[in-house]
Amino acid sequence: MKMAENKSIRQMQKEVDDYISQFEEGYFSPLALTARLTEELGELAREINHYYGEKPKKPDEKPKTVAEELGDLLFVVICMANALHIDLQEAHTMVLQKFNTRDKDRWTRKEQEE
């Protein structure tokens, strides 16, 4: 498999938009995208359970990976953001700022190495 180049979130959003823009149907509605997110999250949970939980795959089940399922979930998240005109890079910056202020003393920090 070819090594992926480093992409910004905005580049990924543009790639997804270029892909979806090829089709007359365009993006699904926010409600349909929410259903898709739920479906993809369930598939991710199933793979996590197969690899790290107590439920092994059946012999006739197709092999899938956690990475593949996370990729599917990411694609649908990007579709949702694009459909709602949300810049995920800005959203990421806002949420990190929130965690760095609201939760700055919530967790035990690792000792700094000198």
N, CA, C and O atoms as CSV, one atom per row, in Angstrom:
chain,resi,resn,atom,element,x,y,z
A,1,MET,N,N,0.848,-1.184,0.000
A,1,MET,CA,C,0.000,0.000,0.000
A,1,MET,C,C,0.888,1.240,0.000
A,1,MET,O,O,1.903,1.285,0.695
A,2,LYS,N,N,0.503,2.235,-0.776
A,2,LYS,CA,C,1.262,3.475,-0.892
A,2,LYS,C,C,1.144,4.281,0.401
A,2,LYS,O,O,0.064,4.397,0.981
A,3,MET,N,N,2.271,4.833,0.838
A,3,MET,CA,C,2.284,5.654,2.046
A,3,MET,C,C,1.529,6.952,1.760
A,3,MET,O,O,1.822,7.651,0.790
A,4,ALA,N,N,0.561,7.263,2.610
A,4,ALA,CA,C,-0.234,8.478,2.442
A,4,ALA,C,C,0.596,9.706,2.791
A,4,ALA,O,O,1.384,9.692,3.736
A,5,GLU,N,N,0.406,10.753,2.022
A,5,GLU,CA,C,1.103,11.996,2.336
A,5,GLU,C,C,0.384,12.693,3.477
A,5,GLU,O,O,-0.791,12.435,3.737
A,6,ASN,N,N,1.099,13.574,4.151
A,6,ASN,CA,C,0.468,14.343,5.221
A,6,ASN,C,C,-0.537,15.301,4.594
A,6,ASN,O,O,-0.213,16.050,3.672
A,7,LYS,N,N,-1.762,15.263,5.110
A,7,LYS,CA,C,-2.813,16.129,4.605
A,7,LYS,C,C,-3.392,16.909,5.764
A,7,LYS,O,O,-3.487,16.415,6.887
A,8,SER,N,N,-3.771,18.126,5.470
A,8,SER,CA,C,-4.491,18.895,6.480
A,8,SER,C,C,-5.938,18.421,6.482
A,8,SER,O,O,-6.401,17.772,5.543
A,9,ILE,N,N,-6.626,18.754,7.536
A,9,ILE,CA,C,-8.051,18.417,7.596
A,9,ILE,C,C,-8.784,19.115,6.455
A,9,ILE,O,O,-9.692,18.538,5.857
A,10,ARG,N,N,-8.395,20.347,6.152
A,10,ARG,CA,C,-9.044,21.073,5.041
A,10,ARG,C,C,-8.829,20.355,3.712
A,10,ARG,O,O,-9.733,20.307,2.877
A,11,GLN,N,N,-7.634,19.798,3.513
A,11,GLN,CA,C,-7.383,19.047,2.282
A,11,GLN,C,C,-8.278,17.808,2.220
A,11,GLN,O,O,-8.823,17.477,1.167
A,12,MET,N,N,-8.422,17.132,3.357
A,12,MET,CA,C,-9.292,15.959,3.380
A,12,MET,C,C,-10.736,16.364,3.097
A,12,MET,O,O,-11.444,15.669,2.369
A,13,GLN,N,N,-11.177,17.493,3.672
A,13,GLN,CA,C,-12.537,17.960,3.405
A,13,GLN,C,C,-12.718,18.269,1.921
A,13,GLN,O,O,-13.771,17.978,1.353
A,14,LYS,N,N,-11.709,18.852,1.294
A,14,LYS,CA,C,-11.813,19.155,-0.135
A,14,LYS,C,C,-11.845,17.878,-0.967
A,14,LYS,O,O,-12.612,17.785,-1.926
A,15,GLU,N,N,-11.024,16.895,-0.611
A,15,GLU,CA,C,-11.031,15.626,-1.339
A,15,GLU,C,C,-12.405,14.955,-1.269
A,15,GLU,O,O,-12.909,14.455,-2.275
A,16,VAL,N,N,-12.994,14.948,-0.099
A,16,VAL,CA,C,-14.321,14.348,0.047
A,16,VAL,C,C,-15.335,15.155,-0.752
A,16,VAL,O,O,-16.198,14.583,-1.418
A,17,ASP,N,N,-15.237,16.485,-0.689
A,17,ASP,CA,C,-16.173,17.319,-1.436
A,17,ASP,C,C,-16.027,17.096,-2.939
A,17,ASP,O,O,-17.025,17.026,-3.656
A,18,ASP,N,N,-14.782,16.983,-3.421
A,18,ASP,CA,C,-14.566,16.703,-4.844
A,18,ASP,C,C,-15.205,15.369,-5.232
A,18,ASP,O,O,-15.800,15.251,-6.303
A,19,TYR,N,N,-15.081,14.375,-4.366
A,19,TYR,CA,C,-15.664,13.072,-4.642
A,19,TYR,C,C,-17.198,13.157,-4.680
A,19,TYR,O,O,-17.823,12.717,-5.646
A,20,ILE,N,N,-17.786,13.713,-3.646
A,20,ILE,CA,C,-19.252,13.784,-3.541
A,20,ILE,C,C,-19.843,14.664,-4.645
A,20,ILE,O,O,-20.942,14.398,-5.131
A,21,SER,N,N,-19.119,15.706,-5.038
A,21,SER,CA,C,-19.609,16.652,-6.054
A,21,SER,C,C,-19.759,16.024,-7.434
A,21,SER,O,O,-20.367,16.631,-8.315
A,22,GLN,N,N,-19.227,14.838,-7.644
A,22,GLN,CA,C,-19.365,14.144,-8.927
A,22,GLN,C,C,-20.782,13.625,-9.147
A,22,GLN,O,O,-21.162,13.302,-10.272
A,23,PHE,N,N,-21.550,13.547,-8.082
A,23,PHE,CA,C,-22.837,12.871,-8.142
A,23,PHE,C,C,-23.988,13.852,-7.974
A,23,PHE,O,O,-23.925,14.761,-7.147
A,24,GLU,N,N,-25.034,13.662,-8.762
A,24,GLU,CA,C,-26.213,14.519,-8.700
A,24,GLU,C,C,-26.813,14.563,-7.302
A,24,GLU,O,O,-27.286,15.607,-6.853
A,25,GLU,N,N,-26.789,13.417,-6.612
A,25,GLU,CA,C,-27.427,13.330,-5.298
A,25,GLU,C,C,-26.737,14.196,-4.244
A,25,GLU,O,O,-27.387,14.661,-3.308
A,26,GLY,N,N,-25.440,14.414,-4.384
A,26,GLY,CA,C,-24.699,15.223,-3.418
A,26,GLY,C,C,-24.686,14.586,-2.041
A,26,GLY,O,O,-24.770,13.366,-1.903
A,27,TYR,N,N,-24.581,15.427,-1.029
A,27,TYR,CA,C,-24.521,14.943,0.346
A,27,TYR,C,C,-25.893,14.485,0.807
A,27,TYR,O,O,-26.918,15.020,0.386
A,28,PHE,N,N,-25.893,13.483,1.683
A,28,PHE,CA,C,-27.126,13.067,2.344
A,28,PHE,C,C,-27.547,14.163,3.309
A,28,PHE,O,O,-26.759,15.049,3.639
A,29,SER,N,N,-28.775,14.099,3.751
A,29,SER,CA,C,-29.274,15.059,4.744
A,29,SER,C,C,-28.550,14.832,6.074
A,29,SER,O,O,-28.012,13.750,6.309
A,30,PRO,N,N,-28.535,15.849,6.948
A,30,PRO,CA,C,-27.909,15.657,8.266
A,30,PRO,C,C,-28.475,14.462,9.032
A,30,PRO,O,O,-27.731,13.759,9.716
A,31,LEU,N,N,-29.768,14.228,8.924
A,31,LEU,CA,C,-30.363,13.092,9.621
A,31,LEU,C,C,-29.847,11.769,9.052
A,31,LEU,O,O,-29.511,10.857,9.807
A,32,ALA,N,N,-29.786,11.665,7.737
A,32,ALA,CA,C,-29.270,10.448,7.106
A,32,ALA,C,C,-27.787,10.264,7.432
A,32,ALA,O,O,-27.334,9.141,7.652
A,33,LEU,N,N,-27.036,11.354,7.463
A,33,LEU,CA,C,-25.612,11.258,7.814
A,33,LEU,C,C,-25.434,10.823,9.267
A,33,LEU,O,O,-24.491,10.100,9.591
A,34,THR,N,N,-26.326,11.256,10.127
A,34,THR,CA,C,-26.269,10.818,11.522
A,34,THR,C,C,-26.517,9.311,11.607
A,34,THR,O,O,-25.855,8.610,12.374
A,35,ALA,N,N,-27.462,8.823,10.825
A,35,ALA,CA,C,-27.717,7.381,10.780
A,35,ALA,C,C,-26.480,6.650,10.262
A,35,ALA,O,O,-26.111,5.601,10.790
A,36,ARG,N,N,-25.840,7.202,9.228
A,36,ARG,CA,C,-24.613,6.593,8.692
A,36,ARG,C,C,-23.500,6.580,9.739
A,36,ARG,O,O,-22.771,5.596,9.860
A,37,LEU,N,N,-23.368,7.682,10.501
A,37,LEU,CA,C,-22.370,7.713,11.572
A,37,LEU,C,C,-22.620,6.598,12.574
A,37,LEU,O,O,-21.689,5.927,13.020
A,38,THR,N,N,-23.888,6.408,12.924
A,38,THR,CA,C,-24.255,5.369,13.876
A,38,THR,C,C,-23.907,3.988,13.320
A,38,THR,O,O,-23.370,3.144,14.037
A,39,GLU,N,N,-24.212,3.762,12.046
A,39,GLU,CA,C,-23.879,2.486,11.403
A,39,GLU,C,C,-22.372,2.243,11.424
A,39,GLU,O,O,-21.916,1.160,11.789
A,40,GLU,N,N,-21.611,3.248,11.033
A,40,GLU,CA,C,-20.153,3.094,10.973
A,40,GLU,C,C,-19.560,2.906,12.365
A,40,GLU,O,O,-18.617,2.133,12.535
A,41,LEU,N,N,-20.098,3.600,13.356
A,41,LEU,CA,C,-19.625,3.428,14.726
A,41,LEU,C,C,-19.899,2.009,15.210
A,41,LEU,O,O,-19.073,1.417,15.904
A,42,GLY,N,N,-21.055,1.466,14.843
A,42,GLY,CA,C,-21.360,0.079,15.188
A,42,GLY,C,C,-20.385,-0.894,14.553
A,42,GLY,O,O,-19.965,-1.859,15.192
A,43,GLU,N,N,-20.020,-0.649,13.296
A,43,GLU,CA,C,-19.044,-1.505,12.624
A,43,GLU,C,C,-17.677,-1.402,13.291
A,43,GLU,O,O,-16.975,-2.403,13.431
A,44,LEU,N,N,-17.301,-0.198,13.700
A,44,LEU,CA,C,-16.035,-0.023,14.426
A,44,LEU,C,C,-16.082,-0.786,15.749
A,44,LEU,O,O,-15.126,-1.474,16.107
A,45,ALA,N,N,-17.195,-0.663,16.471
A,45,ALA,CA,C,-17.338,-1.364,17.753
A,45,ALA,C,C,-17.223,-2.874,17.551
A,45,ALA,O,O,-16.617,-3.570,18.366
A,46,ARG,N,N,-17.794,-3.363,16.487
A,46,ARG,CA,C,-17.722,-4.804,16.201
A,46,ARG,C,C,-16.276,-5.238,15.980
A,46,ARG,O,O,-15.846,-6.261,16.512
A,47,GLU,N,N,-15.528,-4.470,15.202
A,47,GLU,CA,C,-14.123,-4.827,14.957
A,47,GLU,C,C,-13.291,-4.731,16.235
A,47,GLU,O,O,-12.440,-5.584,16.485
A,48,ILE,N,N,-13.529,-3.709,17.036
A,48,ILE,CA,C,-12.816,-3.580,18.318
A,48,ILE,C,C,-13.106,-4.813,19.172
A,48,ILE,O,O,-12.202,-5.366,19.799
A,49,ASN,N,N,-14.358,-5.237,19.195
A,49,ASN,CA,C,-14.733,-6.407,19.980
A,49,ASN,C,C,-14.049,-7.664,19.450
A,49,ASN,O,O,-13.651,-8.525,20.235
A,50,HIS,N,N,-13.908,-7.781,18.125
A,50,HIS,CA,C,-13.234,-8.945,17.550
A,50,HIS,C,C,-11.747,-8.962,17.911
A,50,HIS,O,O,-11.199,-10.012,18.246
A,51,TYR,N,N,-11.112,-7.822,17.844
A,51,TYR,CA,C,-9.658,-7.773,18.064
A,51,TYR,C,C,-9.273,-7.675,19.536
A,51,TYR,O,O,-8.252,-8.229,19.942
A,52,TYR,N,N,-10.066,-6.984,20.335
A,52,TYR,CA,C,-9.677,-6.704,21.719
A,52,TYR,C,C,-10.671,-7.225,22.746
A,52,TYR,O,O,-10.410,-7.154,23.947
A,53,GLY,N,N,-11.784,-7.737,22.302
A,53,GLY,CA,C,-12.822,-8.183,23.224
A,53,GLY,C,C,-12.926,-9.695,23.268
A,53,GLY,O,O,-12.001,-10.424,22.910
A,54,GLU,N,N,-14.061,-10.124,23.709
A,54,GLU,CA,C,-14.283,-11.545,23.929
A,54,GLU,C,C,-15.008,-12.240,22.774
A,54,GLU,O,O,-15.318,-13.428,22.864
A,55,LYS,N,N,-15.275,-11.519,21.707
A,55,LYS,CA,C,-16.072,-12.093,20.620
A,55,LYS,C,C,-15.214,-12.261,19.363
A,55,LYS,O,O,-15.078,-11.317,18.584
A,56,PRO,N,N,-14.636,-13.445,19.154
A,56,PRO,CA,C,-13.825,-13.638,17.943
A,56,PRO,C,C,-14.695,-13.656,16.684
A,56,PRO,O,O,-15.899,-13.902,16.744
A,57,LYS,N,N,-14.069,-13.397,15.574
A,57,LYS,CA,C,-14.780,-13.445,14.292
A,57,LYS,C,C,-15.236,-14.870,14.001
A,57,LYS,O,O,-14.607,-15.841,14.421
A,58,LYS,N,N,-16.336,-14.969,13.278
A,58,LYS,CA,C,-16.784,-16.266,12.782
A,58,LYS,C,C,-15.853,-16.649,11.631
A,58,LYS,O,O,-15.305,-15.771,10.965
A,59,PRO,N,N,-15.673,-17.931,11.393
A,59,PRO,CA,C,-14.763,-18.355,10.316
A,59,PRO,C,C,-15.141,-17.811,8.934
A,59,PRO,O,O,-14.266,-17.618,8.090
A,60,ASP,N,N,-16.427,-17.565,8.696
A,60,ASP,CA,C,-16.862,-17.100,7.378
A,60,ASP,C,C,-16.943,-15.580,7.268
A,60,ASP,O,O,-17.341,-15.068,6.221
A,61,GLU,N,N,-16.573,-14.838,8.325
A,61,GLU,CA,C,-16.617,-13.366,8.274
A,61,GLU,C,C,-15.413,-12.815,7.527
A,61,GLU,O,O,-14.287,-13.287,7.686
A,62,LYS,N,N,-15.682,-11.788,6.696
A,62,LYS,CA,C,-14.602,-11.129,5.959
A,62,LYS,C,C,-13.664,-10.430,6.933
A,62,LYS,O,O,-14.116,-9.835,7.912
A,63,PRO,N,N,-12.362,-10.500,6.673
A,63,PRO,CA,C,-11.450,-9.748,7.537
A,63,PRO,C,C,-11.558,-8.245,7.257
A,63,PRO,O,O,-11.523,-7.811,6.106
A,64,LYS,N,N,-11.687,-7.483,8.304
A,64,LYS,CA,C,-11.667,-6.021,8.223
A,64,LYS,C,C,-10.737,-5.565,9.316
A,64,LYS,O,O,-10.392,-6.335,10.212
A,65,THR,N,N,-10.331,-4.319,9.246
A,65,THR,CA,C,-9.426,-3.817,10.270
A,65,THR,C,C,-10.050,-2.632,10.985
A,65,THR,O,O,-10.954,-1.972,10.472
A,66,VAL,N,N,-9.546,-2.383,12.173
A,66,VAL,CA,C,-9.974,-1.208,12.923
A,66,VAL,C,C,-9.650,0.045,12.106
A,66,VAL,O,O,-10.442,0.986,12.076
A,67,ALA,N,N,-8.501,0.061,11.450
A,67,ALA,CA,C,-8.117,1.218,10.627
A,67,ALA,C,C,-9.132,1.468,9.519
A,67,ALA,O,O,-9.499,2.614,9.258
A,68,GLU,N,N,-9.585,0.405,8.869
A,68,GLU,CA,C,-10.583,0.541,7.798
A,68,GLU,C,C,-11.881,1.141,8.344
A,68,GLU,O,O,-12.472,2.027,7.728
A,69,GLU,N,N,-12.312,0.652,9.498
A,69,GLU,CA,C,-13.557,1.149,10.085
A,69,GLU,C,C,-13.408,2.590,10.573
A,69,GLU,O,O,-14.341,3.384,10.447
A,70,LEU,N,N,-12.247,2.935,11.126
A,70,LEU,CA,C,-12.009,4.332,11.512
A,70,LEU,C,C,-12.006,5.232,10.281
A,70,LEU,O,O,-12.500,6.359,10.333
A,71,GLY,N,N,-11.450,4.739,9.174
A,71,GLY,CA,C,-11.468,5.497,7.928
A,71,GLY,C,C,-12.876,5.742,7.431
A,71,GLY,O,O,-13.200,6.840,6.978
A,72,ASP,N,N,-13.721,4.711,7.517
A,72,ASP,CA,C,-15.127,4.867,7.116
A,72,ASP,C,C,-15.817,5.910,7.988
A,72,ASP,O,O,-16.559,6.756,7.488
A,73,LEU,N,N,-15.570,5.845,9.291
A,73,LEU,CA,C,-16.167,6.797,10.225
A,73,LEU,C,C,-15.685,8.219,9.916
A,73,LEU,O,O,-16.479,9.160,9.907
A,74,LEU,N,N,-14.390,8.367,9.664
A,74,LEU,CA,C,-13.832,9.679,9.332
A,74,LEU,C,C,-14.466,10.241,8.060
A,74,LEU,O,O,-14.779,11.430,7.994
A,75,PHE,N,N,-14.655,9.397,7.057
A,75,PHE,CA,C,-15.271,9.842,5.812
A,75,PHE,C,C,-16.664,10.414,6.074
A,75,PHE,O,O,-17.011,11.469,5.542
A,76,VAL,N,N,-17.464,9.722,6.891
A,76,VAL,CA,C,-18.818,10.185,7.158
A,76,VAL,C,C,-18.794,11.459,8.006
A,76,VAL,O,O,-19.622,12.346,7.801
A,77,VAL,N,N,-17.859,11.563,8.954
A,77,VAL,CA,C,-17.720,12.798,9.743
A,77,VAL,C,C,-17.399,13.967,8.810
A,77,VAL,O,O,-17.961,15.052,8.955
A,78,ILE,N,N,-16.509,13.746,7.869
A,78,ILE,CA,C,-16.159,14.808,6.915
A,78,ILE,C,C,-17.359,15.155,6.041
A,78,ILE,O,O,-17.597,16.330,5.758
A,79,CYS,N,N,-18.115,14.150,5.611
A,79,CYS,CA,C,-19.338,14.427,4.834
A,79,CYS,C,C,-20.297,15.294,5.636
A,79,CYS,O,O,-20.867,16.250,5.109
A,80,MET,N,N,-20.475,14.962,6.910
A,80,MET,CA,C,-21.381,15.737,7.774
A,80,MET,C,C,-20.888,17.174,7.876
A,80,MET,O,O,-21.672,18.111,7.726
A,81,ALA,N,N,-19.607,17.353,8.127
A,81,ALA,CA,C,-19.055,18.706,8.245
A,81,ALA,C,C,-19.242,19.480,6.940
A,81,ALA,O,O,-19.666,20.636,6.956
A,82,ASN,N,N,-18.932,18.851,5.832
A,82,ASN,CA,C,-19.080,19.528,4.539
A,82,ASN,C,C,-20.535,19.893,4.264
A,82,ASN,O,O,-20.826,20.999,3.808
A,83,ALA,N,N,-21.440,18.970,4.540
A,83,ALA,CA,C,-22.855,19.222,4.286
A,83,ALA,C,C,-23.371,20.387,5.128
A,83,ALA,O,O,-24.269,21.116,4.708
A,84,LEU,N,N,-22.801,20.554,6.310
A,84,LEU,CA,C,-23.226,21.626,7.219
A,84,LEU,C,C,-22.306,22.855,7.159
A,84,LEU,O,O,-22.452,23.786,7.950
A,85,HIS,N,N,-21.362,22.846,6.217
A,85,HIS,CA,C,-20.428,23.963,6.008
A,85,HIS,C,C,-19.612,24.260,7.278
A,85,HIS,O,O,-19.462,25.413,7.684
A,86,ILE,N,N,-19.098,23.199,7.882
A,86,ILE,CA,C,-18.269,23.328,9.084
A,86,ILE,C,C,-16.821,23.056,8.710
A,86,ILE,O,O,-16.513,22.037,8.092
A,87,ASP,N,N,-15.945,23.958,9.083
A,87,ASP,CA,C,-14.513,23.797,8.881
A,87,ASP,C,C,-13.991,22.963,10.056
A,87,ASP,O,O,-13.919,23.447,11.186
A,88,LEU,N,N,-13.631,21.714,9.780
A,88,LEU,CA,C,-13.195,20.824,10.858
A,88,LEU,C,C,-11.880,21.268,11.485
A,88,LEU,O,O,-11.628,20.977,12.654
A,89,GLN,N,N,-11.047,21.960,10.735
A,89,GLN,CA,C,-9.802,22.462,11.309
A,89,GLN,C,C,-10.114,23.494,12.396
A,89,GLN,O,O,-9.507,23.481,13.467
A,90,GLU,N,N,-11.063,24.385,12.111
A,90,GLU,CA,C,-11.484,25.372,13.116
A,90,GLU,C,C,-12.164,24.685,14.294
A,90,GLU,O,O,-11.930,25.051,15.446
A,91,ALA,N,N,-13.000,23.697,14.015
A,91,ALA,CA,C,-13.694,22.977,15.089
A,91,ALA,C,C,-12.683,22.264,15.988
A,91,ALA,O,O,-12.834,22.246,17.209
A,92,HIS,N,N,-11.654,21.680,15.374
A,92,HIS,CA,C,-10.598,21.010,16.143
A,92,HIS,C,C,-9.857,22.002,17.040
A,92,HIS,O,O,-9.594,21.709,18.206
A,93,THR,N,N,-9.526,23.159,16.506
A,93,THR,CA,C,-8.838,24.187,17.296
A,93,THR,C,C,-9.696,24.611,18.483
A,93,THR,O,O,-9.189,24.761,19.595
A,94,MET,N,N,-10.998,24.803,18.250
A,94,MET,CA,C,-11.896,25.211,19.336
A,94,MET,C,C,-11.984,24.147,20.426
A,94,MET,O,O,-11.954,24.472,21.613
A,95,VAL,N,N,-12.094,22.879,20.033
A,95,VAL,CA,C,-12.243,21.831,21.049
A,95,VAL,C,C,-10.945,21.638,21.832
A,95,VAL,O,O,-10.986,21.370,23.033
A,96,LEU,N,N,-9.791,21.773,21.168
A,96,LEU,CA,C,-8.527,21.656,21.893
A,96,LEU,C,C,-8.362,22.799,22.885
A,96,LEU,O,O,-7.874,22.601,23.998
A,97,GLN,N,N,-8.770,23.987,22.479
A,97,GLN,CA,C,-8.720,25.135,23.391
A,97,GLN,C,C,-9.615,24.883,24.599
A,97,GLN,O,O,-9.240,25.193,25.730
A,98,LYS,N,N,-10.788,24.324,24.361
A,98,LYS,CA,C,-11.714,24.012,25.450
A,98,LYS,C,C,-11.080,23.007,26.413
A,98,LYS,O,O,-11.126,23.201,27.628
A,99,PHE,N,N,-10.486,21.932,25.877
A,99,PHE,CA,C,-9.865,20.926,26.746
A,99,PHE,C,C,-8.675,21.495,27.495
A,99,PHE,O,O,-8.447,21.144,28.653
A,100,ASN,N,N,-7.910,22.371,26.849
A,100,ASN,CA,C,-6.724,22.942,27.495
A,100,ASN,C,C,-7.065,23.981,28.550
A,100,ASN,O,O,-6.205,24.334,29.356
A,101,THR,N,N,-8.285,24.474,28.568
A,101,THR,CA,C,-8.683,25.415,29.613
A,101,THR,C,C,-9.575,24.723,30.639
A,101,THR,O,O,-9.252,24.717,31.827
A,102,ARG,N,N,-10.665,24.151,30.212
A,102,ARG,CA,C,-11.622,23.524,31.124
A,102,ARG,C,C,-11.017,22.338,31.867
A,102,ARG,O,O,-11.260,22.163,33.061
A,103,ASP,N,N,-10.234,21.526,31.170
A,103,ASP,CA,C,-9.722,20.292,31.759
A,103,ASP,C,C,-8.231,20.342,32.079
A,103,ASP,O,O,-7.603,19.299,32.258
A,104,LYS,N,N,-7.658,21.547,32.152
A,104,LYS,CA,C,-6.204,21.643,32.310
A,104,LYS,C,C,-5.685,21.009,33.585
A,104,LYS,O,O,-4.548,20.540,33.610
A,105,ASP,N,N,-6.484,20.980,34.647
A,105,ASP,CA,C,-6.032,20.379,35.905
A,105,ASP,C,C,-6.824,19.120,36.261
A,105,ASP,O,O,-6.790,18.666,37.405
A,106,ARG,N,N,-7.517,18.572,35.307
A,106,ARG,CA,C,-8.377,17.423,35.567
A,106,ARG,C,C,-7.610,16.106,35.678
A,106,ARG,O,O,-7.998,15.228,36.448
A,107,TRP,N,N,-6.546,15.967,34.930
A,107,TRP,CA,C,-5.807,14.706,34.841
A,107,TRP,C,C,-4.413,14.864,35.424
A,107,TRP,O,O,-3.882,15.973,35.481
A,108,THR,N,N,-3.827,13.770,35.852
A,108,THR,CA,C,-2.471,13.768,36.405
A,108,THR,C,C,-1.479,13.867,35.248
A,108,THR,O,O,-1.430,13.006,34.370
A,109,ARG,N,N,-0.704,14.922,35.275
A,109,ARG,CA,C,0.276,15.126,34.201
A,109,ARG,C,C,1.502,14.252,34.423
A,109,ARG,O,O,1.868,13.953,35.560
A,110,LYS,N,N,2.127,13.849,33.331
A,110,LYS,CA,C,3.373,13.092,33.405
A,110,LYS,C,C,4.482,14.012,33.857
A,110,LYS,O,O,4.440,15.217,33.606
A,111,GLU,N,N,5.474,13.450,34.521
A,111,GLU,CA,C,6.639,14.220,34.928
A,111,GLU,C,C,7.408,14.682,33.684
A,111,GLU,O,O,7.573,13.921,32.730
A,112,GLN,N,N,7.868,15.909,33.705
A,112,GLN,CA,C,8.661,16.446,32.603
A,112,GLN,C,C,10.078,15.903,32.680
A,112,GLN,O,O,10.713,15.972,33.732
A,113,GLU,N,N,10.577,15.366,31.577
A,113,GLU,CA,C,11.966,14.896,31.536
A,113,GLU,C,C,12.863,16.068,31.210
A,113,GLU,O,O,12.521,16.915,30.384
A,114,GLU,N,N,14.010,16.116,31.861
A,114,GLU,CA,C,14.936,17.226,31.592
A,114,GLU,C,C,16.092,16.789,30.766
A,114,GLU,O,O,16.965,17.598,30.449
